[in-house]
């Protein structure tokens, strides 16, 4: 693999770095109130929930 992919790369300055935004939620903050656990112990809710919560193997519902 050659280094041609970096040929047109540009180093970001301090001001460019300040303008980078992102996150798992619409505003950049995940809404953990949407996360939960099913009776079988699976994490429910948006895909990012598995990164923030864990569920016991078996829950009595």
CHARMM-style PDB file with segment names, atoms N, HN, CA, C and O in Angstrom:
ATOM      1  N   UNK     1       0.844  -1.172   0.000  1.00  0.00      PROA
ATOM      2  CA  UNK     1       0.000   0.000   0.000  1.00  0.00      PROA
ATOM      3  C   UNK     1       0.890   1.237   0.000  1.00  0.00      PROA
ATOM      4  O   UNK     1       1.840   1.325   0.778  1.00  0.00      PROA
ATOM      5  N   UNK     2       0.591   2.157  -0.843  1.00  0.00      PROA
ATOM      6  HN  UNK     2      -0.180   2.085  -1.475  1.00  0.00      PROA
ATOM      7  CA  UNK     2       1.434   3.347  -0.944  1.00  0.00      PROA
ATOM      8  C   UNK     2       0.894   4.466  -0.073  1.00  0.00      PROA
ATOM      9  O   UNK     2      -0.219   4.389   0.448  1.00  0.00      PROA
ATOM     10  N   UNK     3       1.691   5.492   0.074  1.00  0.00      PROA
ATOM     11  HN  UNK     3       2.595   5.555  -0.349  1.00  0.00      PROA
ATOM     12  CA  UNK     3       1.296   6.636   0.889  1.00  0.00      PROA
ATOM     13  C   UNK     3       0.586   7.704   0.076  1.00  0.00      PROA
ATOM     14  O   UNK     3       0.507   8.853   0.512  1.00  0.00      PROA
ATOM     15  N   UNK     4       0.069   7.355  -1.096  1.00  0.00      PROA
ATOM     16  HN  UNK     4       0.134   6.422  -1.450  1.00  0.00      PROA
ATOM     17  CA  UNK     4      -0.597   8.342  -1.943  1.00  0.00      PROA
ATOM     18  C   UNK     4      -1.854   8.923  -1.307  1.00  0.00      PROA
ATOM     19  O   UNK     4      -2.267  10.029  -1.655  1.00  0.00      PROA
ATOM     20  N   UNK     5      -2.463   8.194  -0.384  1.00  0.00      PROA
ATOM     21  HN  UNK     5      -2.128   7.296  -0.102  1.00  0.00      PROA
ATOM     22  CA  UNK     5      -3.682   8.715   0.245  1.00  0.00      PROA
ATOM     23  C   UNK     5      -3.371   9.944   1.089  1.00  0.00      PROA
ATOM     24  O   UNK     5      -4.267  10.743   1.361  1.00  0.00      PROA
ATOM     25  N   UNK     6      -2.125  10.110   1.508  1.00  0.00      PROA
ATOM     26  HN  UNK     6      -1.397   9.460   1.287  1.00  0.00      PROA
ATOM     27  CA  UNK     6      -1.740  11.253   2.317  1.00  0.00      PROA
ATOM     28  C   UNK     6      -1.200  12.411   1.486  1.00  0.00      PROA
ATOM     29  O   UNK     6      -0.887  13.472   2.026  1.00  0.00      PROA
ATOM     30  N   UNK     7      -1.091  12.213   0.189  1.00  0.00      PROA
ATOM     31  HN  UNK     7      -1.346  11.351  -0.249  1.00  0.00      PROA
ATOM     32  CA  UNK     7      -0.498  13.226  -0.670  1.00  0.00      PROA
ATOM     33  C   UNK     7      -1.244  14.554  -0.589  1.00  0.00      PROA
ATOM     34  O   UNK     7      -0.616  15.613  -0.575  1.00  0.00      PROA
ATOM     35  N   UNK     8      -2.571  14.513  -0.537  1.00  0.00      PROA
ATOM     36  HN  UNK     8      -3.081  13.653  -0.549  1.00  0.00      PROA
ATOM     37  CA  UNK     8      -3.377  15.729  -0.499  1.00  0.00      PROA
ATOM     38  C   UNK     8      -3.887  16.053   0.901  1.00  0.00      PROA
ATOM     39  O   UNK     8      -4.784  16.880   1.062  1.00  0.00      PROA
ATOM     40  N   UNK     9      -3.318  15.404   1.907  1.00  0.00      PROA
ATOM     41  HN  UNK     9      -2.589  14.732   1.775  1.00  0.00      PROA
ATOM     42  CA  UNK     9      -3.765  15.640   3.280  1.00  0.00      PROA
ATOM     43  C   UNK     9      -3.323  17.012   3.755  1.00  0.00      PROA
ATOM     44  O   UNK     9      -2.284  17.526   3.339  1.00  0.00      PROA
ATOM     45  N   UNK    10      -4.129  17.597   4.635  1.00  0.00      PROA
ATOM     46  HN  UNK    10      -4.972  17.179   4.972  1.00  0.00      PROA
ATOM     47  CA  UNK    10      -3.837  18.921   5.178  1.00  0.00      PROA
ATOM     48  C   UNK    10      -3.813  18.824   6.695  1.00  0.00      PROA
ATOM     49  O   UNK    10      -4.713  18.241   7.300  1.00  0.00      PROA
ATOM     50  N   UNK    11      -2.802  19.384   7.298  1.00  0.00      PROA
ATOM     51  HN  UNK    11      -2.071  19.858   6.807  1.00  0.00      PROA
ATOM     52  CA  UNK    11      -2.726  19.394   8.763  1.00  0.00      PROA
ATOM     53  C   UNK    11      -3.743  20.404   9.289  1.00  0.00      PROA
ATOM     54  O   UNK    11      -3.797  21.543   8.823  1.00  0.00      PROA
ATOM     55  N   UNK    12      -4.542  19.981  10.258  1.00  0.00      PROA
ATOM     56  HN  UNK    12      -4.498  19.056  10.636  1.00  0.00      PROA
ATOM     57  CA  UNK    12      -5.558  20.867  10.816  1.00  0.00      PROA
ATOM     58  C   UNK    12      -4.935  21.795  11.842  1.00  0.00      PROA
ATOM     59  O   UNK    12      -4.095  21.390  12.646  1.00  0.00      PROA
ATOM     60  N   UNK    13      -5.358  23.033  11.798  1.00  0.00      PROA
ATOM     61  HN  UNK    13      -6.040  23.362  11.144  1.00  0.00      PROA
ATOM     62  CA  UNK    13      -4.899  24.011  12.769  1.00  0.00      PROA
ATOM     63  C   UNK    13      -5.767  24.004  14.004  1.00  0.00      PROA
ATOM     64  O   UNK    13      -6.769  23.291  14.068  1.00  0.00      PROA
ATOM     65  N   UNK    14      -5.380  24.805  14.993  1.00  0.00      PROA
ATOM     66  HN  UNK    14      -4.567  25.384  14.942  1.00  0.00      PROA
ATOM     67  CA  UNK    14      -6.120  24.864  16.255  1.00  0.00      PROA
ATOM     68  C   UNK    14      -7.572  25.272  16.039  1.00  0.00      PROA
ATOM     69  O   UNK    14      -8.474  24.693  16.645  1.00  0.00      PROA
ATOM     70  N   UNK    15      -7.805  26.262  15.181  1.00  0.00      PROA
ATOM     71  HN  UNK    15      -7.072  26.732  14.689  1.00  0.00      PROA
ATOM     72  CA  UNK    15      -9.177  26.718  14.929  1.00  0.00      PROA
ATOM     73  C   UNK    15     -10.000  25.656  14.215  1.00  0.00      PROA
ATOM     74  O   UNK    15     -11.197  25.527  14.470  1.00  0.00      PROA
ATOM     75  N   UNK    16      -9.367  24.886  13.313  1.00  0.00      PROA
ATOM     76  HN  UNK    16      -8.394  24.991  13.106  1.00  0.00      PROA
ATOM     77  CA  UNK    16     -10.077  23.803  12.624  1.00  0.00      PROA
ATOM     78  C   UNK    16     -10.507  22.733  13.617  1.00  0.00      PROA
ATOM     79  O   UNK    16     -11.611  22.198  13.519  1.00  0.00      PROA
ATOM     80  N   UNK    17      -9.640  22.423  14.569  1.00  0.00      PROA
ATOM     81  HN  UNK    17      -8.743  22.858  14.649  1.00  0.00      PROA
ATOM     82  CA  UNK    17      -9.938  21.377  15.543  1.00  0.00      PROA
ATOM     83  C   UNK    17     -11.095  21.778  16.452  1.00  0.00      PROA
ATOM     84  O   UNK    17     -11.869  20.922  16.880  1.00  0.00      PROA
ATOM     85  N   UNK    18     -11.222  23.069  16.749  1.00  0.00      PROA
ATOM     86  HN  UNK    18     -10.594  23.765  16.401  1.00  0.00      PROA
ATOM     87  CA  UNK    18     -12.311  23.537  17.609  1.00  0.00      PROA
ATOM     88  C   UNK    18     -13.671  23.359  16.939  1.00  0.00      PROA
ATOM     89  O   UNK    18     -14.689  23.239  17.621  1.00  0.00      PROA
ATOM     90  N   UNK    19     -13.691  23.342  15.611  1.00  0.00      PROA
ATOM     91  HN  UNK    19     -12.864  23.439  15.058  1.00  0.00      PROA
ATOM     92  CA  UNK    19     -14.954  23.263  14.883  1.00  0.00      PROA
ATOM     93  C   UNK    19     -15.423  21.835  14.641  1.00  0.00      PROA
ATOM     94  O   UNK    19     -16.497  21.627  14.077  1.00  0.00      PROA
ATOM     95  N   UNK    20     -14.639  20.852  15.057  1.00  0.00      PROA
ATOM     96  HN  UNK    20     -13.767  21.020  15.516  1.00  0.00      PROA
ATOM     97  CA  UNK    20     -15.042  19.451  14.873  1.00  0.00      PROA
ATOM     98  C   UNK    20     -16.053  19.100  15.955  1.00  0.00      PROA
ATOM     99  O   UNK    20     -15.784  19.246  17.147  1.00  0.00      PROA
ATOM    100  N   UNK    21     -17.218  18.636  15.522  1.00  0.00      PROA
ATOM    101  HN  UNK    21     -17.437  18.517  14.553  1.00  0.00      PROA
ATOM    102  CA  UNK    21     -18.259  18.230  16.467  1.00  0.00      PROA
ATOM    103  C   UNK    21     -18.699  16.819  16.117  1.00  0.00      PROA
ATOM    104  O   UNK    21     -18.496  16.356  14.995  1.00  0.00      PROA
ATOM    105  N   UNK    22     -19.289  16.156  17.061  1.00  0.00      PROA
ATOM    106  HN  UNK    22     -19.454  16.533  17.973  1.00  0.00      PROA
ATOM    107  CA  UNK    22     -19.787  14.812  16.802  1.00  0.00      PROA
ATOM    108  C   UNK    22     -20.289  14.193  18.083  1.00  0.00      PROA
ATOM    109  O   UNK    22     -20.266  14.816  19.144  1.00  0.00      PROA
ATOM    110  N   UNK    23     -20.737  12.978  17.975  1.00  0.00      PROA
ATOM    111  HN  UNK    23     -20.757  12.471  17.113  1.00  0.00      PROA
ATOM    112  CA  UNK    23     -21.258  12.264  19.126  1.00  0.00      PROA
ATOM    113  C   UNK    23     -22.277  11.244  18.686  1.00  0.00      PROA
ATOM    114  O   UNK    23     -22.576  11.123  17.498  1.00  0.00      PROA
ATOM    115  N   UNK    24     -22.807  10.517  19.632  1.00  0.00      PROA
ATOM    116  HN  UNK    24     -22.564  10.616  20.597  1.00  0.00      PROA
ATOM    117  CA  UNK    24     -23.766   9.467  19.300  1.00  0.00      PROA
ATOM    118  C   UNK    24     -25.187   9.989  19.285  1.00  0.00      PROA
ATOM    119  O   UNK    24     -26.066   9.369  18.687  1.00  0.00      PROA
ATOM    120  N   UNK    25     -25.427  11.110  19.927  1.00  0.00      PROA
ATOM    121  HN  UNK    25     -24.713  11.614  20.412  1.00  0.00      PROA
ATOM    122  CA  UNK    25     -26.768  11.677  19.940  1.00  0.00      PROA
ATOM    123  C   UNK    25     -26.889  12.791  18.917  1.00  0.00      PROA
ATOM    124  O   UNK    25     -25.909  13.173  18.278  1.00  0.00      PROA
ATOM    125  N   UNK    26     -28.092  13.304  18.771  1.00  0.00      PROA
ATOM    126  HN  UNK    26     -28.889  12.994  19.290  1.00  0.00      PROA
ATOM    127  CA  UNK    26     -28.325  14.381  17.804  1.00  0.00      PROA
ATOM    128  C   UNK    26     -27.593  15.654  18.212  1.00  0.00      PROA
ATOM    129  O   UNK    26     -27.141  16.415  17.355  1.00  0.00      PROA
ATOM    130  N   UNK    27     -27.475  15.887  19.509  1.00  0.00      PROA
ATOM    131  HN  UNK    27     -27.842  15.269  20.204  1.00  0.00      PROA
ATOM    132  CA  UNK    27     -26.824  17.105  19.978  1.00  0.00      PROA
ATOM    133  C   UNK    27     -25.391  16.800  20.396  1.00  0.00      PROA
ATOM    134  O   UNK    27     -24.645  17.715  20.746  1.00  0.00      PROA
ATOM    135  N   UNK    28     -25.000  15.546  20.365  1.00  0.00      PROA
ATOM    136  HN  UNK    28     -25.606  14.803  20.081  1.00  0.00      PROA
ATOM    137  CA  UNK    28     -23.657  15.181  20.780  1.00  0.00      PROA
ATOM    138  C   UNK    28     -23.623  14.489  22.125  1.00  0.00      PROA
ATOM    139  O   UNK    28     -22.570  14.001  22.538  1.00  0.00      PROA
ATOM    140  N   UNK    29     -24.748  14.433  22.818  1.00  0.00      PROA
ATOM    141  HN  UNK    29     -25.603  14.828  22.482  1.00  0.00      PROA
ATOM    142  CA  UNK    29     -24.818  13.777  24.112  1.00  0.00      PROA
ATOM    143  C   UNK    29     -25.815  12.626  24.023  1.00  0.00      PROA
ATOM    144  O   UNK    29     -26.964  12.833  23.634  1.00  0.00      PROA
ATOM    145  N   UNK    30     -25.390  11.422  24.378  1.00  0.00      PROA
ATOM    146  HN  UNK    30     -24.456  11.254  24.694  1.00  0.00      PROA
ATOM    147  CA  UNK    30     -26.329  10.292  24.306  1.00  0.00      PROA
ATOM    148  C   UNK    30     -27.421  10.405  25.367  1.00  0.00      PROA
ATOM    149  O   UNK    30     -27.160  10.803  26.502  1.00  0.00      PROA
ATOM    150  N   UNK    31     -28.635  10.053  24.987  1.00  0.00      PROA
ATOM    151  HN  UNK    31     -28.848   9.730  24.065  1.00  0.00      PROA
ATOM    152  CA  UNK    31     -29.766  10.069  25.914  1.00  0.00      PROA
ATOM    153  C   UNK    31     -29.884   8.691  26.540  1.00  0.00      PROA
ATOM    154  O   UNK    31     -30.490   7.792  25.957  1.00  0.00      PROA
ATOM    155  N   UNK    32     -29.309   8.517  27.727  1.00  0.00      PROA
ATOM    156  HN  UNK    32     -28.816   9.247  28.201  1.00  0.00      PROA
ATOM    157  CA  UNK    32     -29.296   7.210  28.375  1.00  0.00      PROA
ATOM    158  C   UNK    32     -30.649   6.825  28.942  1.00  0.00      PROA
ATOM    159  O   UNK    32     -30.837   5.680  29.356  1.00  0.00      PROA
ATOM    160  N   UNK    33     -31.596   7.751  28.972  1.00  0.00      PROA
ATOM    161  HN  UNK    33     -31.444   8.681  28.636  1.00  0.00      PROA
ATOM    162  CA  UNK    33     -32.935   7.412  29.447  1.00  0.00      PROA
ATOM    163  C   UNK    33     -33.649   6.498  28.451  1.00  0.00      PROA
ATOM    164  O   UNK    33     -34.652   5.869  28.791  1.00  0.00      PROA
ATOM    165  N   UNK    34     -33.137   6.425  27.231  1.00  0.00      PROA
ATOM    166  HN  UNK    34     -32.322   6.935  26.955  1.00  0.00      PROA
ATOM    167  CA  UNK    34     -33.723   5.540  26.218  1.00  0.00      PROA
ATOM    168  C   UNK    34     -33.213   4.112  26.344  1.00  0.00      PROA
ATOM    169  O   UNK    34     -33.732   3.212  25.684  1.00  0.00      PROA
ATOM    170  N   UNK    35     -32.210   3.892  27.178  1.00  0.00      PROA
ATOM    171  HN  UNK    35     -31.789   4.624  27.715  1.00  0.00      PROA
ATOM    172  CA  UNK    35     -31.600   2.566  27.331  1.00  0.00      PROA
ATOM    173  C   UNK    35     -32.303   1.778  28.427  1.00  0.00      PROA
ATOM    174  O   UNK    35     -32.843   2.348  29.376  1.00  0.00      PROA
ATOM    175  N   UNK    36     -32.286   0.472  28.279  1.00  0.00      PROA
ATOM    176  HN  UNK    36     -31.848   0.010  27.509  1.00  0.00      PROA
ATOM    177  CA  UNK    36     -32.897  -0.387  29.280  1.00  0.00      PROA
ATOM    178  C   UNK    36     -32.464  -1.823  29.098  1.00  0.00      PROA
ATOM    179  O   UNK    36     -31.562  -2.114  28.313  1.00  0.00      PROA
ATOM    180  N   UNK    37     -33.104  -2.716  29.821  1.00  0.00      PROA
ATOM    181  HN  UNK    37     -33.837  -2.479  30.459  1.00  0.00      PROA
ATOM    182  CA  UNK    37     -32.798  -4.144  29.766  1.00  0.00      PROA
ATOM    183  C   UNK    37     -34.073  -4.935  29.496  1.00  0.00      PROA
ATOM    184  O   UNK    37     -35.141  -4.600  30.008  1.00  0.00      PROA
ATOM    185  N   UNK    38     -33.954  -5.976  28.695  1.00  0.00      PROA
ATOM    186  HN  UNK    38     -33.087  -6.247  28.279  1.00  0.00      PROA
ATOM    187  CA  UNK    38     -35.097  -6.858  28.455  1.00  0.00      PROA
ATOM    188  C   UNK    38     -35.109  -7.962  29.505  1.00  0.00      PROA
ATOM    189  O   UNK    38     -34.174  -8.079  30.297  1.00  0.00      PROA
ATOM    190  N   UNK    39     -36.159  -8.768  29.514  1.00  0.00      PROA
ATOM    191  HN  UNK    39     -36.919  -8.673  28.871  1.00  0.00      PROA
ATOM    192  CA  UNK    39     -36.270  -9.865  30.480  1.00  0.00      PROA
ATOM    193  C   UNK    39     -35.163 -10.903  30.304  1.00  0.00      PROA
ATOM    194  O   UNK    39     -34.819 -11.612  31.250  1.00  0.00      PROA
ATOM    195  N   UNK    40     -34.613 -10.992  29.109  1.00  0.00      PROA
ATOM    196  HN  UNK    40     -34.893 -10.416  28.341  1.00  0.00      PROA
ATOM    197  CA  UNK    40     -33.564 -11.983  28.855  1.00  0.00      PROA
ATOM    198  C   UNK    40     -32.179 -11.450  29.177  1.00  0.00      PROA
ATOM    199  O   UNK    40     -31.195 -12.182  29.079  1.00  0.00      PROA
ATOM    200  N   UNK    41     -32.091 -10.167  29.566  1.00  0.00      PROA
ATOM    201  HN  UNK    41     -32.891  -9.572  29.647  1.00  0.00      PROA
ATOM    202  CA  UNK    41     -30.805  -9.594  29.911  1.00  0.00      PROA
ATOM    203  C   UNK    41     -30.129  -8.865  28.765  1.00  0.00      PROA
ATOM    204  O   UNK    41     -28.954  -8.514  28.865  1.00  0.00      PROA
ATOM    205  N   UNK    42     -30.858  -8.631  27.668  1.00  0.00      PROA
ATOM    206  HN  UNK    42     -31.813  -8.917  27.587  1.00  0.00      PROA
ATOM    207  CA  UNK    42     -30.286  -7.909  26.530  1.00  0.00      PROA
ATOM    208  C   UNK    42     -30.482  -6.405  26.731  1.00  0.00      PROA
ATOM    209  O   UNK    42     -31.491  -5.962  27.280  1.00  0.00      PROA
ATOM    210  N   UNK    43     -29.502  -5.638  26.276  1.00  0.00      PROA
ATOM    211  HN  UNK    43     -28.683  -5.998  25.830  1.00  0.00      PROA
ATOM    212  CA  UNK    43     -29.603  -4.177  26.339  1.00  0.00      PROA
ATOM    213  C   UNK    43     -30.593  -3.725  25.272  1.00  0.00      PROA
ATOM    214  O   UNK    43     -30.506  -4.149  24.120  1.00  0.00      PROA
ATOM    215  N   UNK    44     -31.528  -2.871  25.653  1.00  0.00      PROA
ATOM    216  HN  UNK    44     -31.598  -2.526  26.590  1.00  0.00      PROA
ATOM    217  CA  UNK    44     -32.510  -2.351  24.709  1.00  0.00      PROA
ATOM    218  C   UNK    44     -32.290  -0.855  24.526  1.00  0.00      PROA
ATOM    219  O   UNK    44     -31.709  -0.194  25.387  1.00  0.00      PROA
ATOM    220  N   UNK    45     -32.756  -0.330  23.406  1.00  0.00      PROA
ATOM    221  HN  UNK    45     -33.228  -0.867  22.707  1.00  0.00      PROA
ATOM    222  CA  UNK    45     -32.628   1.088  23.111  1.00  0.00      PROA
ATOM    223  C   UNK    45     -31.733   1.304  21.907  1.00  0.00      PROA
ATOM    224  O   UNK    45     -31.426   0.360  21.179  1.00  0.00      PROA
ATOM    225  N   UNK    46     -31.310   2.554  21.692  1.00  0.00      PROA
ATOM    226  HN  UNK    46     -31.559   3.321  22.283  1.00  0.00      PROA
ATOM    227  CA  UNK    46     -30.430   2.863  20.558  1.00  0.00      PROA
ATOM    228  C   UNK    46     -29.118   2.078  20.627  1.00  0.00      PROA
ATOM    229  O   UNK    46     -28.731   1.583  21.685  1.00  0.00      PROA
ATOM    230  N   UNK    47     -28.451   1.974  19.493  1.00  0.00      PROA
ATOM    231  HN  UNK    47     -28.766   2.376  18.633  1.00  0.00      PROA
ATOM    232  CA  UNK    47     -27.234   1.159  19.383  1.00  0.00      PROA
ATOM    233  C   UNK    47     -26.140   1.555  20.369  1.00  0.00      PROA
ATOM    234  O   UNK    47     -25.364   0.703  20.801  1.00  0.00      PROA
ATOM    235  N   UNK    48     -26.066   2.833  20.731  1.00  0.00      PROA
ATOM    236  HN  UNK    48     -26.696   3.526  20.380  1.00  0.00      PROA
ATOM    237  CA  UNK    48     -24.993   3.265  21.616  1.00  0.00      PROA
ATOM    238  C   UNK    48     -25.176   2.789  23.052  1.00  0.00      PROA
ATOM    239  O   UNK    48     -24.241   2.881  23.847  1.00  0.00      PROA
ATOM    240  N   UNK    49     -26.359   2.281  23.407  1.00  0.00      PROA
ATOM    241  HN  UNK    49     -27.119   2.206  22.762  1.00  0.00      PROA
ATOM    242  CA  UNK    49     -26.632   1.877  24.789  1.00  0.00      PROA
ATOM    243  C   UNK    49     -25.673   0.784  25.277  1.00  0.00      PROA
ATOM    244  O   UNK    49     -25.290   0.777  26.447  1.00  0.00      PROA
ATOM    245  N   UNK    50     -25.290  -0.124  24.401  1.00  0.00      PROA
ATOM    246  HN  UNK    50     -25.601  -0.118  23.450  1.00  0.00      PROA
ATOM    247  CA  UNK    50     -24.417  -1.223  24.826  1.00  0.00      PROA
ATOM    248  C   UNK    50     -23.057  -0.715  25.281  1.00  0.00      PROA
ATOM    249  O   UNK    50     -22.353  -1.416  26.008  1.00  0.00      PROA
ATOM    250  N   UNK    51     -22.674   0.491  24.868  1.00  0.00      PROA
ATOM    251  HN  UNK    51     -23.246   1.060  24.277  1.00  0.00      PROA
ATOM    252  CA  UNK    51     -21.396   1.065  25.296  1.00  0.00      PROA
ATOM    253  C   UNK    51     -21.488   1.669  26.694  1.00  0.00      PROA
ATOM    254  O   UNK    51     -20.464   1.875  27.345  1.00  0.00      PROA
ATOM    255  N   UNK    52     -22.703   1.954  27.162  1.00  0.00      PROA
ATOM    256  HN  UNK    52     -23.535   1.786  26.633  1.00  0.00      PROA
ATOM    257  CA  UNK    52     -22.865   2.668  28.421  1.00  0.00      PROA
ATOM    258  C   UNK    52     -23.482   1.853  29.544  1.00  0.00      PROA
ATOM    259  O   UNK    52     -23.232   2.137  30.715  1.00  0.00      PROA
ATOM    260  N   UNK    53     -24.288   0.841  29.213  1.00  0.00      PROA
ATOM    261  HN  UNK    53     -24.491   0.610  28.262  1.00  0.00      PROA
ATOM    262  CA  UNK    53     -24.919   0.067  30.283  1.00  0.00      PROA
ATOM    263  C   UNK    53     -24.704  -1.425  30.039  1.00  0.00      PROA
ATOM    264  O   UNK    53     -24.456  -1.858  28.913  1.00  0.00      PROA
ATOM    265  N   UNK    54     -24.803  -2.189  31.106  1.00  0.00      PROA
ATOM    266  HN  UNK    54     -25.004  -1.837  32.020  1.00  0.00      PROA
ATOM    267  CA  UNK    54     -24.764  -3.637  31.035  1.00  0.00      PROA
ATOM    268  C   UNK    54     -25.976  -4.168  31.768  1.00  0.00      PROA
ATOM    269  O   UNK    54     -26.469  -3.531  32.700  1.00  0.00      PROA
ATOM    270  N   UNK    55     -26.460  -5.318  31.361  1.00  0.00      PROA
ATOM    271  HN  UNK    55     -26.060  -5.835  30.604  1.00  0.00      PROA
ATOM    272  CA  UNK    55     -27.644  -5.901  31.988  1.00  0.00      PROA
ATOM    273  C   UNK    55     -27.296  -7.239  32.611  1.00  0.00      PROA
ATOM    274  O   UNK    55     -26.464  -7.973  32.077  1.00  0.00      PROA
ATOM    275  N   UNK    56     -27.923  -7.569  33.737  1.00  0.00      PROA
ATOM    276  HN  UNK    56     -28.599  -6.973  34.171  1.00  0.00      PROA
ATOM    277  CA  UNK    56     -27.743  -8.907  34.305  1.00  0.00      PROA
ATOM    278  C   UNK    56     -28.216  -9.980  33.344  1.00  0.00      PROA
ATOM    279  O   UNK    56     -29.057  -9.703  32.489  1.00  0.00      PROA
ATOM    280  N   UNK    57     -27.715 -11.171  33.454  1.00  0.00      PROA
ATOM    281  HN  UNK    57     -27.031 -11.396  34.148  1.00  0.00      PROA
ATOM    282  CA  UNK    57     -28.061 -12.233  32.525  1.00  0.00      PROA
ATOM    283  C   UNK    57     -29.550 -12.532  32.516  1.00  0.00      PROA
ATOM    284  O   UNK    57     -30.129 -12.712  31.444  1.00  0.00      PROA
ATOM    285  N   UNK    58     -30.186 -12.591  33.683  1.00  0.00      PROA
ATOM    286  HN  UNK    58     -29.716 -12.446  34.553  1.00  0.00      PROA
ATOM    287  CA  UNK    58     -31.607 -12.907  33.742  1.00  0.00      PROA
ATOM    288  C   UNK    58     -32.300 -11.920  34.686  1.00  0.00      PROA
ATOM    289  O   UNK    58     -31.868 -11.714  35.820  1.00  0.00      PROA
ATOM    290  N   UNK    59     -33.362 -11.329  34.203  1.00  0.00      PROA
ATOM    291  HN  UNK    59     -33.714 -11.496  33.281  1.00  0.00      PROA
ATOM    292  CA  UNK    59     -34.164 -10.421  35.014  1.00  0.00      PROA
ATOM    293  C   UNK    59     -35.553 -11.033  35.141  1.00  0.00      PROA
ATOM    294  O   UNK    59     -36.109 -11.500  34.147  1.00  0.00      PROA
ATOM    295  N   UNK    60     -36.120 -11.041  36.334  1.00  0.00      PROA
ATOM    296  HN  UNK    60     -35.668 -10.662  37.142  1.00  0.00      PROA
ATOM    297  CA  UNK    60     -37.472 -11.550  36.506  1.00  0.00      PROA
ATOM    298  C   UNK    60     -38.445 -10.440  36.171  1.00  0.00      PROA
ATOM    299  O   UNK    60     -38.466  -9.402  36.833  1.00  0.00      PROA
ATOM    300  N   UNK    61     -39.255 -10.658  35.139  1.00  0.00      PROA
ATOM    301  HN  UNK    61     -39.237 -11.502  34.602  1.00  0.00      PROA
ATOM    302  CA  UNK    61     -40.226  -9.644  34.720  1.00  0.00      PROA
ATOM    303  C   UNK    61     -41.624 -10.035  35.146  1.00  0.00      PROA
ATOM    304  OT1 UNK    61     -42.578  -9.304  34.882  1.00  0.00      PROA
TER     305      UNK     61
END
